[in-house]
Amino acid sequence: MNEIEKLILISKKSAKELSPILKTTEARISEYKTGKRGISVRKLREWCNVLNINIRDCF
C-alpha cells in the first residue's frame, strides 16, 4: 500500500470526495495511487494538512 492509498484509507473518503477538497482531479489522485505519477513530499504534506492527518501515518 502506498502513501496515497493510506491517505485515502485514513481520510475515510473516496478519491471522488477528496478531489475537490484537495483541489485536484480524481484522475490525478488515481495516477498517484497507481504509481503512474510520483507525489512529492511537499504535496503529500499539504494534503495531510488539509485533511488534518499526521504525515507519519501515511508511511
C-alpha positions in Angstrom: 0.0 0.0 0.0 1.5 3.4 -1.0 1.2 6.7 0.8 -1.9 7.9 -1.2 -3.8 4.7 -0.6 -3.1 5.1 3.1 -4.2 8.8 2.9 -7.5 7.7 1.3 -8.0 5.0 3.8 -7.3 7.2 6.8 -9.5 10.0 5.5 -12.4 7.6 5.1 -13.3 9.3 1.8 -13.2 8.2 -1.8 -11.0 9.8 -4.4 -14.1 11.4 -5.8 -14.9 13.0 -2.5 -11.2 14.1 -1.9 -10.6 15.7 -5.3 -12.5 19.0 -4.6 -11.1 19.1 -1.0 -7.5 18.7 -2.3 -8.1 20.9 -5.3 -7.1 18.3 -7.8 -8.8 15.9 -10.1 -9.9 12.3 -9.4 -7.7 11.2 -12.3 -4.6 12.9 -10.7 -5.3 11.1 -7.4 -5.6 7.8 -9.3 -2.3 8.5 -11.0 -0.6 9.0 -7.6 -2.4 5.9 -6.2 -1.4 3.6 -9.0 2.2 4.9 -9.2 1.9 6.4 -12.7 2.9 9.7 -11.2 5.1 10.3 -8.1 3.9 12.6 -5.4 6.3 15.0 -3.8 6.7 15.1 0.0 5.7 18.7 -0.2 2.4 17.8 -1.9 1.7 14.9 0.4 2.4 17.2 3.4 0.0 19.8 2.0 -2.8 17.2 1.5 -2.2 15.8 5.0 -2.5 19.3 6.5 -5.8 20.0 4.6 -7.2 16.7 5.9 -5.7 17.1 9.4 -3.8 13.8 9.1 -0.3 13.3 10.5 2.0 12.6 7.5 3.8 9.9 9.5 0.5 7.9 9.4 1.0 7.6 5.6 4.2 5.7 5.9 
